Amino acid sequence: MSQTKKEQIISHIRYLRQELREIHLGIKEDDLFPDPGELRGLMAQLEALLELIEGNTKIQSNSKVA
């Protein structure tokens, strides 16, 4: 995996982890549930991260076959 892609993945994961922590604390401490749009945004971020990872996996798989 290229260093740039690895850095992108790490950045995405850190962002998502922080967002999820904030949501968890809001629910736990204040009984406030997140806005549906906020959850949709996080889901979109997770899907983008998955596509980035799967794209690398497919490329690596193809190069191993050749």
Phi, psi and omega per residue, in radians:
M1 nan 2.338 -3.125
S2 -1.184 2.692 -3.099
Q3 -1.074 -0.677 -3.123
T4 -1.104 -0.802 3.127
K5 -1.113 -0.695 3.127
K6 -1.088 -0.734 3.108
E7 -1.141 -0.663 3.089
Q8 -1.093 -0.774 -3.127
I9 -1.113 -0.794 3.129
I10 -1.063 -0.731 3.132
S11 -1.098 -0.789 3.105
H12 -1.038 -0.807 -3.101
I13 -1.114 -0.743 3.113
R14 -1.088 -0.750 3.123
Y15 -1.081 -0.848 -3.122
L16 -1.105 -0.701 3.122
R17 -1.070 -0.773 3.136
Q18 -1.121 -0.765 3.125
E19 -1.079 -0.753 3.136
L20 -1.169 -0.628 3.070
R21 -1.086 -0.767 3.135
E22 -1.095 -0.727 3.103
I23 -1.105 -0.800 -3.132
H24 -1.040 -0.801 3.134
L25 -1.120 -0.674 3.104
G26 -1.073 -0.728 3.130
I27 -1.228 -0.806 -3.049
K28 -1.187 -0.814 -3.032
E29 -1.540 -0.658 -3.004
D30 -2.011 -0.018 -3.052
D31 0.954 0.598 3.106
L32 -1.792 2.140 3.107
F33 -1.552 2.568 -3.092
P34 -1.182 2.733 3.075
D35 -1.149 2.422 3.134
P36 -0.970 -0.611 3.107
G37 -1.127 -0.608 3.108
E38 -1.148 -0.722 3.115
L39 -1.165 -0.704 3.102
R40 -1.089 -0.669 3.105
G41 -1.108 -0.737 3.106
L42 -1.147 -0.696 3.102
M43 -1.098 -0.702 3.102
A44 -1.107 -0.693 3.094
Q45 -1.112 -0.726 3.112
L46 -1.127 -0.694 3.115
E47 -1.153 -0.690 3.104
A48 -1.109 -0.724 3.109
L49 -1.109 -0.764 3.121
L50 -1.073 -0.744 3.123
E51 -1.108 -0.692 3.119
L52 -1.094 -0.767 -3.137
I53 -1.216 -0.800 -3.123
E54 -1.131 -0.608 3.101
G55 -1.055 -0.732 3.107
N56 -1.194 -0.676 -3.138
T57 -1.112 -0.757 -3.141
K58 -1.118 -0.714 -3.141
I59 -1.141 -0.772 3.135
Q60 -1.139 -0.669 -3.140
S61 -1.119 -0.754 -3.132
N62 -1.147 -0.675 -3.126
S63 -1.223 -0.540 3.112
K64 -1.229 -0.579 -3.120
V65 -1.236 -0.662 -3.056
A66 -1.274 nan nan
